Amino acid sequence: MGILAYLGILVIIPYLVAKNDPFVKFHIKQGLVLVIIEVIGWVLALIFWPLWMLFWIGKLVIFILVIIGIVNVVQGTEKNLPLVGGYAQRLNI
């Protein structure tokens, strides 16, 4: 379930199934922040289409954060992701 939390919109599945598990909940919060950032990026890319290169750099950063998150799940650790970990802790789900 922890891995699904980092696979975009699939964060809904662990939220519905295992949100009471503290380990999974930690990763759900971080995955949800990544999805929110990605959606905001898509909207900004549609509005400011001449800056599409910045959008792809942002997508690369999100992809790297997803990989780090999945590695943390596989290792069984609850490490905050760089850049987004602080925002994830503020979510109340």
TIPA-929400 format. One record per residue: residue number from 1; residue in one letter; x, y, z negated of N, C-alpha, C, O in turn. Coordinates in steps of 0.05 Angstrom, whole numbers, padded with zeros to 5 digits, m for minus. Example, Ala and Ser with C-alpha at 12.3 -4.5 7.8 and 13.67 -1.06 7.14 Angstrom:
2
   num   residuo      n_u      n_v      n_w     ca_u     ca_v     ca_w      c_u      c_v      c_w      o_u      o_v      o_w
     1         a    00264   m00114   m00156    00246   m00090   m00156    00264   m00066   m00156    00285   m00066   m00169
     2         s    00257   m00045   m00142    00273   m00021   m00143    00258    00001   m00157    00268    00023   m00161
REM end
This chain:
93
   num   residuo      n_u      n_v      n_w     ca_u     ca_v     ca_w      c_u      c_v      c_w      o_u      o_v      o_w
     1         m    00016   m00024    00000    00000    00000    00000    00017    00025    00000    00010    00046    00012
     2         g    00040    00024   m00013    00057    00047   m00015    00068    00055    00013    00070    00079    00019
     3         i    00074    00036    00029    00084    00042    00056    00062    00055    00073    00068    00073    00088
     4         l    00038    00046    00070    00016    00058    00086    00012    00087    00079    00002    00103    00095
     5         a    00019    00095    00055    00016    00123    00046    00033    00142    00063    00027    00166    00064
     6         y    00053    00132    00076    00071    00149    00092    00065    00147    00122    00079    00159    00138
     7         l    00045    00132    00130    00039    00129    00159    00016    00146    00168   m00004    00136    00179
     8         g    00019    00172    00164    00000    00191    00175   m00028    00188    00162   m00030    00187    00137
     9         i   m00048    00187    00178   m00076    00187    00169   m00082    00161    00154   m00102    00159    00140
    10         l   m00065    00141    00157   m00069    00116    00142   m00066    00119    00112   m00071    00100    00097
    11         v   m00059    00143    00103   m00058    00148    00074   m00085    00144    00061   m00087    00141    00037
    12         i   m00106    00145    00077   m00133    00141    00067   m00137    00113    00056   m00150    00109    00036
    13         i   m00125    00093    00068   m00128    00065    00059   m00118    00061    00031   m00133    00051    00014
    14         p   m00092    00068    00025   m00084    00064   m00003   m00099    00082   m00023   m00103    00074   m00046
    15         y   m00108    00105   m00013   m00124    00122   m00031   m00150    00109   m00039   m00158    00110   m00062
    16         l   m00163    00096   m00020   m00188    00083   m00026   m00185    00056   m00041   m00202    00049   m00057
    17         v   m00162    00043   m00036   m00159    00016   m00047   m00143    00016   m00074   m00151    00001   m00092
    18         a   m00122    00031   m00075   m00104    00028   m00098   m00096    00055   m00112   m00074    00057   m00121
    19         k   m00115    00074   m00112   m00107    00099   m00124   m00104    00099   m00154   m00094    00118   m00166
    20         n   m00112    00077   m00167   m00108    00075   m00196   m00081    00064   m00204   m00073    00066   m00227
    21         d   m00066    00054   m00185   m00039    00044   m00190   m00020    00068   m00190   m00018    00082   m00170
    22         p   m00006    00074   m00213    00011    00098   m00214    00033    00099   m00193    00039    00121   m00183
    23         f    00045    00076   m00186    00066    00075   m00166    00055    00083   m00138    00066    00100   m00125
    24         v    00033    00071   m00131    00020    00077   m00105    00010    00106   m00105    00013    00120   m00085
    25         k   m00001    00115   m00127   m00012    00142   m00128    00010    00163   m00124    00006    00183   m00111
    26         f    00034    00158   m00135    00057    00176   m00131    00063    00178   m00101    00067    00201   m00091
    27         h    00063    00156   m00087    00070    00157   m00058    00046    00167   m00041    00051    00178   m00020
    28         i    00022    00163   m00051   m00001    00174   m00037    00000    00204   m00036   m00004    00217   m00016
    29         k    00008    00216   m00059    00010    00245   m00061    00030    00256   m00041    00025    00276   m00027
    30         q    00053    00243   m00040    00074    00252   m00022    00066    00248    00007    00071    00266    00024
    31         g    00054    00226    00014    00044    00221    00041    00023    00241    00049    00022    00249    00072
    32         l    00006    00248    00030   m00015    00267    00036   m00004    00294    00042   m00014    00308    00060
    33         v    00016    00303    00028    00029    00328    00033    00042    00328    00061    00040    00347    00076
    34         l    00054    00306    00069    00066    00304    00095    00045    00305    00117    00049    00318    00138
    35         v    00022    00293    00113    00000    00294    00132   m00010    00323    00135   m00015    00333    00157
    36         i   m00013    00336    00112   m00023    00364    00113   m00003    00382    00128   m00011    00399    00144
    37         i    00023    00378    00123    00043    00394    00137    00042    00388    00167    00045    00406    00183
    38         e    00038    00363    00174    00037    00356    00202    00013    00368    00216    00015    00378    00239
    39         v   m00010    00368    00203   m00034    00380    00214   m00030    00410    00218   m00038    00421    00239
    40         i   m00019    00423    00198   m00013    00452    00200    00006    00457    00223    00003    00476    00238
    41         g    00026    00439    00226    00044    00442    00249    00031    00440    00276    00037    00455    00294
    42         w    00012    00421    00278   m00003    00418    00303   m00019    00443    00310   m00020    00452    00332
    43         v   m00032    00454    00289   m00048    00478    00293   m00031    00501    00302   m00037    00516    00320
    44         l   m00008    00504    00288    00010    00526    00295    00021    00522    00323    00026    00542    00337
    45         a    00027    00497    00330    00037    00492    00357    00017    00499    00379    00024    00508    00400
    46         l   m00008    00494    00373   m00029    00501    00392   m00032    00532    00395   m00037    00542    00416
    47         i   m00029    00545    00373   m00032    00575    00373   m00008    00588    00385   m00010    00606    00402
    48         f    00015    00579    00377    00041    00592    00386    00056    00573    00404    00078    00565    00399
    49         w    00043    00565    00426    00055    00545    00444    00082    00552    00455    00097    00534    00462
    50         p    00090    00577    00458    00117    00583    00468    00139    00573    00449    00162    00570    00456
    51         l    00131    00569    00424    00151    00560    00404    00150    00530    00400    00155    00520    00378
    52         w    00142    00515    00420    00138    00486    00418    00163    00471    00409    00161    00450    00397
    53         m    00187    00482    00415    00212    00469    00407    00215    00468    00376    00224    00448    00365
    54         l    00206    00489    00363    00206    00489    00334    00187    00468    00323    00193    00455    00302
    55         f    00165    00463    00336    00146    00443    00328    00160    00415    00329    00156    00399    00310
    56         w    00175    00410    00350    00188    00383    00352    00210    00380    00331    00215    00358    00322
    57         i    00223    00402    00324    00243    00401    00303    00229    00394    00276    00239    00378    00260
    58         g    00206    00407    00272    00190    00401    00248    00181    00372    00248    00181    00359    00226
    59         k    00173    00361    00271    00165    00333    00272    00188    00315    00265    00184    00294    00252
    60         l    00212    00322    00274    00235    00306    00267    00241    00306    00237    00247    00285    00226
    61         v    00238    00329    00225    00242    00331    00196    00221    00314    00181    00228    00300    00162
    62         i    00196    00315    00190    00175    00299    00177    00181    00269    00181    00177    00254    00163
    63         f    00190    00262    00205    00197    00234    00210    00219    00224    00191    00217    00202    00180
    64         i    00239    00240    00187    00261    00233    00169    00250    00231    00140    00258    00212    00126
    65         l    00232    00249    00132    00221    00247    00105    00203    00222    00102    00203    00209    00081
    66         v    00189    00214    00123    00173    00189    00123    00192    00165    00119    00186    00147    00103
    67         i    00214    00164    00133    00233    00142    00130    00244    00141    00102    00246    00120    00090
    68         i    00251    00164    00091    00261    00165    00063    00240    00155    00044    00246    00140    00026
    69         g    00215    00163    00048    00193    00154    00031    00188    00124    00033    00184    00111    00012
    70         i    00189    00113    00057    00186    00084    00060    00209    00069    00047    00204    00049    00034
    71         v    00233    00079    00049    00256    00067    00036    00252    00067    00006    00258    00047   m00008
    72         n    00242    00089   m00005    00237    00091   m00034    00216    00071   m00042    00219    00059   m00064
    73         v    00195    00067   m00026    00175    00047   m00033    00187    00019   m00033    00182    00004   m00052
    74         v    00202    00012   m00013    00214   m00014   m00011    00233   m00019   m00034    00235   m00042   m00044
    75         q    00247    00001   m00043    00265   m00002   m00066    00251   m00001   m00092    00263   m00007   m00113
    76         g    00225    00006   m00092    00210    00007   m00117    00215    00031   m00134    00211    00030   m00159
    77         t    00224    00053   m00122    00230    00077   m00138    00209    00099   m00133    00195    00099   m00113
    78         e    00208    00117   m00152    00190    00140   m00150    00207    00165   m00148    00206    00182   m00166
    79         k    00221    00168   m00127    00238    00192   m00122    00222    00213   m00106    00209    00206   m00087
    80         n    00224    00238   m00115    00211    00259   m00100    00226    00263   m00073    00250    00263   m00072
    81         l    00210    00267   m00052    00221    00273   m00026    00232    00301   m00026    00221    00319   m00039
    82         p    00254    00306   m00012    00264    00334   m00010    00243    00351    00004    00228    00342    00022
    83         l    00241    00375   m00004    00223    00396    00007    00194    00393   m00001    00180    00413   m00004
    84         v    00183    00368   m00003    00155    00365   m00008    00148    00353   m00035    00125    00353   m00043
    85         g    00167    00342   m00049    00162    00329   m00075    00149    00346   m00095    00131    00337   m00110
    86         g    00157    00371   m00097    00146    00390   m00116    00116    00396   m00110    00100    00398   m00129
    87         y    00110    00398   m00085    00082    00403   m00078    00065    00378   m00083    00041    00381   m00091
    88         a    00076    00355   m00080    00061    00330   m00084    00054    00327   m00114    00032    00317   m00120
    89         q    00072    00335   m00131    00066    00333   m00160    00043    00351   m00168    00030    00345   m00188
    90         r    00038    00372   m00154    00017    00391   m00161   m00011    00381   m00152   m00031    00390   m00162
    91         l   m00011    00361   m00134   m00037    00350   m00125   m00051    00335   m00148   m00037    00320   m00163
    92         n   m00076    00339   m00151   m00091    00325   m00171   m00111    00306   m00158   m00134    00314   m00151
    93         i   m00103    00281   m00154   m00121    00262   m00142   m00125    00238   m00160   m00140    00220   m00154
REM end
